[in-house]
């Protein structure tokens, strides 16, 4: 299943759909628990056995959650939702990159990340950046092996 969204130049979005390649049909996916991309990119891209998931912010219902802890939790919820919409699971994640605007938040983000992944230990990079889209405090992307 592939999630689709259209983001227009003025920032508005078109309909989100899911393509069921087996049935070759479109399904309405307004109820899909996934944040809408905020620029010209897709939530994920499949390349053979790999699913590359774009960075997920702590956005819910179109707004950033308050604080780094809530944003980290929501970013991971969004990440999991995108991964599952692509037909994989969180245990298929091979590598994550975590971007944060304050390196002092590393311990908090790391604890929430550890809760989300449990015993699964994908490779990971953590990078402190000057700023993130929408004023986010944390963003998480993933490479998923679904082969």
N, C-alpha and C positions, 0 to 999 in steps of 0.2 A: 504494500500500500504506500502511496506517495502523497504527501501533503503539498498542496499548491496554494499560493496566495499571490495576489497582484497588489503591488504597492505603487501608486501613481506618484508623479512628480510633486504634487501638492501634499503628499503624506497620507492621503486617504487610501483605504484598501478596498479591493474588490472582494468577491466571494472567495471563501476558502473551500476547497474540495479535496476529496481523497480519490485517487485513481486506483481501482482494484484491477491490476493487470490481468488476473486470471479471468475475470468476467468482462474485462474491457469496457467498464462503465464508470460513470462519475456518481459519487454519493455526496450528499450534503454532509459537511462535517463541522457545523457551527458549534456542536457540543464537544468537539475535541479539546482536551485540556492542553493547549499549546499557545504560547505567545505568538502574536503575529509579527513577522519580521518588520523592523523599523526602517529599512532602506532597501536597496536593490540587491536582494539575495534570497535564497530559499532557506527554510529551516534545516534542511539536510540535502545531501546529494549522495546518490548511490553510485559507486564506481566498482563494478564487479562484486566481489565479496565484502567490500568495505562500504560503510555508511559514515560520511563525514558530517557531523552535526555542528551547525553554526553556533557561535557563542550565545548562550542563554542568560538573559538578565533576570533579576528578581521582579518581573512584571506579572501582575495578576489583574485581570479585568481592565487592562489598558493602563494601569498605573503602577509605578514602582512601590514596592513594599517599603515600610519605614525601617531604617536601620540595617546595618550589615548582616546581623543574624537572620532577620526575616528575609532579606534579599537573597542570602546564600541558600536558605531553605527553599525559597520559591524558584530560584534558578535551577536547583537540582530537581524539583518537581517538574519544571518545564523541560529540562534535559531528558528526564525519564519518559515523559510523555512523547517527546519527539522520537526518541529511540523506539518506544513501543509502537508508535504509528508507522514506523519503518519496518516493523516485523521482527525486531530484536528485543533483547532485554538488557538491563543494566549490567548483568554479568558478562555480556559480550563486549563491553567497553575495554579497549586495549590501551588507550592513552587519553588523558584529559589535559587541558591547559586551563589554569585558573588565573584570571586577571583580577587584580584588586588595586584600588587607588590608595590604600594605606597599608603598608607592610605590617604595621602594628596589629592589623586585623587578621593576620595569618593564623594565629592559634584558634580564634573563634571559627573562622572559615574551615580550617582543617578538622576541627571537631565535628562540625555539621557534615562535612564531606565524608568523614569516617563513618558516621551514623548511616548515611545514605548508601554507602557501598558495602558496609559490613565486612565480611571476610574476603570480599573480592578486592584485590589490590592492583588496579591498572597502573601503568606507568603514568607519571604526572609531572608537569612543570607548573610552577607558581611564579607569576610575574607581576611586579608592581608597575603600574602605569600612571601617567599623569591624569587621565580622565577616561571615562567610559560613556557610551551613548546614553542619552536621557538623564545624565547625572547619576548613573548607577555606581554602586560601590564595589560590586563583584560581578564577574561574567565567567561562564564556564562553557568550554567547547569540548567535543569528544570525537575520537576516532573509534569506530565500532567495527569489529570483525564479525560478520554475519554469515560466514561460509561454512 
